[in-house]
Amino acid sequence: MTPSRPGEPLTYPLASLLREAPGATRLYEVAGVTVDVGPDFRLVDPIEGTVRVSRTNRGVMVHGRLDTAIAAQCSRCLRDIDVDIDLEIDEEAVPSIDIETGHPLSWPDEPDVVRLNAAHELELDVVVREAILLAEPIAPLCRPDCPGLCPVCGEDLATSPHTHPQEVDPRMEALRGFRFDGPDGTH
């Protein structure tokens, strides 16, 4: 297993792997790596895990198991929290330059396939960034049973239970005695 150095970008040289027969594999350890996830997100833990790259007849298959954490806000109580993100990446990557001839390769039928750069390197920064953004929960919670904020006063219900008097708008007081008789005479 080839370790990555802390802070090293997610770029792997694959020229020697591309010269091997299909089925050849490289395993890379990812430790202490960060990527730019854009202005609206912040990593609070470095990216850790492993990336396995296997030679195919067209290029390589990339399988990665990575984890990190991002800064977020609880969707109920608005407290700042860290959200653990577990990523599983399965991508095919194809060369952009033929390893033997040095001529450019074209993949017109597959515009979205990951391509190795001209130096036959696999650059996973964009793939990992997209996986992190897709893995972000829609409504993160500080804990599963977070009670949230009081709808009347906005106080955090987890820190202090409280009550409010049951006041009825005077304009609605006439409805208090309203009864609806159904077709069978029931209320």
N, C-alpha and C positions, 0 to 999 in steps of 0.2 A: 504494500500500500504506500502510495506516495503522499506524504503530508503536505499541506499547504502552509505557508508562513502566515502568521497573523497579519491582517491587513492586506494580504495579497488578493488581487482581483480574481474573479472566477474565470480565469483563462487557462486553458490546458493545451499544450503542444501535442498534436496528434499525427505529425508527418510519419513517424516510425510505425504507428499503429495502422495507418492507411496503406503501408507497404506489406502488411501481414495479411494472412488468409482470413476470410470471414470466420467469426467465432472467437478471435483473439480479444482479450479484455484487459482493460486498465482500471485500477481502483484508486481513487483519490480521496484522501481525508480532507475535510473542510473544517477549519478551526479558526475562530477569531476573525472571520471575514465580515465586512459590512458593504452594503450597496446603497446607493442613493435611491430612496423610495419616493422622492418628490416632496414638494413643500407641505403637503397636508398630512404626512406620515412621519414618524420617527421611530427608528429601531432602538429598543432599550437593551437588547442583548445581541451579541454578534451571532452570525450564522454558523451553525455547527452541523456536522453530519458527514455523509459519504456520497460520492458520485462514482458510478460505475459506467464506463464507456466501452461498448462492445462493437467490434468491426462487423459490418454487414456487407452484402455484395454491392450496395449503392454508396454507403458512407458509414455512419455509426449510429447506434442506439444509445441514448443517454438515460440512465435511471438514477435519480437522486433521492435520498431521504435526508431532509434538512429540517432544522428547527431554529426558531428565533422568537423574539417577542417584540410587539409594537406598543407604543403609548396610545391610549384611548381614553374615552370617558364612558362611565356606566350610563346606559341609556335610561335608567330609572332615577338614580339619585345624583347623577352628574359628577360623581367623584372621579378623580383621575386614577386610572388603573393601567396595569400592564397586561396585555393579552398574549398568551402563548400561541405561537403559530407553528403547526407541523405541516411540512410540505412534502409532497411526493411528486417528483418530476419524471415524466416519461416523454421523451422527445426523440425524433429522428433528426439527425443533422447530416447534411450532404456537403461535399466539397464544392468550392466555387472555382477552384483551379485543379486541373488534372495533375495528380501527383507524379506521373511519369513524363508527360509531355510539356507541362507548364501552360497548356492552353486553357482559356476560360471555359467553364462548363455552364450550361444553361438548363434551368428546370422550369420552363414556362408553364407547365401544367400544375405546378405546386408553388404558387407565389408566397405562401405563408410558412414554408418549411424553413427550419433553422439552417443557416449556411455557415460553414467554416470560413474563416477569413483567408486572405491571399497567402498568409504564412502557414496555412493548414492548422490554425489554432481554433479551438472551441471556446467561444466567449459566452458564458452563461449569465452575465450580469442582467441582461434584459429579461431573460427567461425567468430568473429567480425573482426579479422585481415584480413582474407580472403575476407570478404565483403568489407572492406575498399579498399583493393588492386584491387578488381574487379570494384569498383565504381569510381576509379580514371579516369578522362577523358583522352582520347587518345591525344588530342591536346588542353590543357587548354588555355583560353584566359583571358587577363586582363580586356577586355570589348569586346562585340560582334563586334564592328566596328574598332577594333585595325588595323591600317594600316601597322604595321610591320616595317621592316627595309628597307632602300633604297638598291636596288639590285646593285647599282653602288658604293656607298661610305660606306654603312653600317650604316648610321646615322638613329636614331629613327625618323620615319616620323610623329609621334604624337607630338613631341616636337617642330619641326621647319620644315615647308614646304620649300622645296628647289627644284631647277631645275639643270639639267646638260645639257651642250650643246649637240646637236644631231650630234655627229661626226660619220662619216661613214668610215669604214676601206677602205683605198685607193684601196686595191685589189678587193673590192666589188663595186667600183664606176661604173664599166662597166654595172652592173646589174640594175642600176637606170633607164635606158631607156628601159629595157626589157619588151616586150609585148607578150602575148600569144594569138594567134588567135585560137579560138575554132572551131569545125567542122562546125558551122553555121555562121562563120565569125565574131563572137563577141569576144570582149576582155575579 
